[in-house]
Amino acid sequence: MSPRCATTRRGVLGGLSSLMLAAAAPLRAAPESRLPTVAVTKDSNCECCEAWVAHLRATGFPVEITTGPVAPLKAKLGVPRELASCHTAQVAGYVVEGHVPADTIVRLLAEKPAAVGLAVPGMPVGSPGMEVPGTEPDTYDVVLFGPTGQRTFARYRGATLL
């Protein structure tokens, strides 16, 4: 084999490698760009809601925020009182109540269960937006709710999926 063929073969292989990397780049970026907008309704004075919104944005969700009374919206959207929290969001036809971790919202959107939505009742320490340095995080459930009832969809200790 002549050196010229070896160089050409290396050049072809190098070119193919570059093309493969270039073709794969949009695939790596696509999941984030496909995340739907989360419409959050919150009280104007709530700082933990802002921290939860920052958590969503860090995951790649576009977020729109409306401030105002949340109780009437919760009732309109069918959030059970026992699942209520400090803010209510809507995404792709689902309700997201409280400090639901973004990865669980991504799972909800991928699995598309027949439900109204997800909720993290109350404001558990360590849930997204409720981190308290030096304080042990709570263990909490993310509840899937709808016309057929409620069930645990995910369980966390702070930010860690159990």
N, C-alpha and C positions, 0 to 999 in steps of 0.2 A: 504494500500500500504506500502510495507516495505521500509526502508531507502535505501536499496540496489538498488531497482528499481528506486527511485527518483534520485539517484546519476547517475545511468546508463542513465536515460532519459536526465539528464542535460549534461552528457558527450556526448551523441549522438547529442543533439541540439548544443552544443558547437562545436563539430567536423564539423557538417553540416555548421554552420556559418563560420568557418574557410575556409572550402572548397569553399563556395560561394564567400567569399572575394578574395580568391586566384584565382578563375576562372574569377572574374570580373576585376582583375588588368590588364591583357593584353588588355581587351576591352577599358579601360581608356587610355592606352598608344597608341593604334592602330591609331587613327586619325592623330597624329603628325608624326608617322613613315610612313604613307602612302602619305604624301605630296610630290609632285614631285619636282625635282630640278628646280630652277629658274636660267636661264643663263642670266646674266646681262652684257651688253656692255656699257661702260662709258668712259668718258675722264679721263685720269690719274690724273688730278689735282682737280677733283671734290670731295669736302668733303661732300656735302649734299647727294651724291649718296652712299657714305660709310655709312652714317647715315640711309638711307633707307634700305640698305642691312642688317644692324644690326637689324632694325625693322622686316624684313622678317625672319631672323634667330631666333629672339626672339619668333616668332610665330611657329617656327618648320620647316620652309622651308630650305632645303639644297640649298646653293647658290654657283654658279661658276661665277667668274668675269673675263671679258676680257676687256682690255683697248685698246682704239684705236678710229678711227674716227667713229662717230655714224650716221652722216647724210646719208652716202650711205646705211647703214643697215636699217634706217627708210624708205628710198625710196624702197628698196628691199622688205621689209615686208608690205608695203602698209599703213604706218602711214600718215594720212592726215597732211599737213603742219600746219593747224590751231590747231591741237592737239599735236604738238611737245612739248617736254620737254627736260631735260638735259640728260636722260639716257633711254635706251630701253632694255627690257627684253623679254625673251621667256620662256613659261612654258606650257607644255602639249598641244602644238599646237597653243597656243594663244600668242599674243603680249601684253605686258604690258608696256605702255609708261608713264614715269614720276612717280610721287610720289603717286601711288595707294596704299591705305591701304591694309594690308595683309588680313584682314577679308573679304574684297570685292573680293580679288583674290580667297579665299577659296570658296566664294559664286559662282563665275564664274565657278570654277572647278566642283562644285556640280550640278549647273543648266545646264551647257554645252550648252549655247545658240549658234545659228548659227551666228558667228561673227568672225572678225579678232582678236579683243581683246578689251582691256580697256585702257583708257588714262585719266590722269589728266593733262590738258594743262597748260603750264607755270610752275611756282614754287610757289603755294599758301602758304602763311605763315600759319604754324600750321599743314600742311600735314606731313605725316611721313618723317622725315629727314629735314624738313623745320621749325622745332620748334624754336621760337625766344623768350626767356624768357622776360617777361614784355611787350610783344606785343600781341595785340588782334589777335586771329586767323581769317583767312579768311573763308568765306563760299565758297565751291567749289563743282563742279559736277565731278563725275567719269563717263566718257562717254564710252558707248559701241559702237564700230564702226565696220563696215563691208560693204559688197557689197550692202546691202539694206539701208544704211544710218547710221545715228548716233542718239542715244537717251541717256537720262540720265539713268544710271544704279543704281547710289547711289548718295546721297548728304550728305556732311559733313560740319561741322563747326569745324575746327581744326581736332582733333581726334574723335570727337563725330558724330556718324551717326544720321542724322536728319530724 
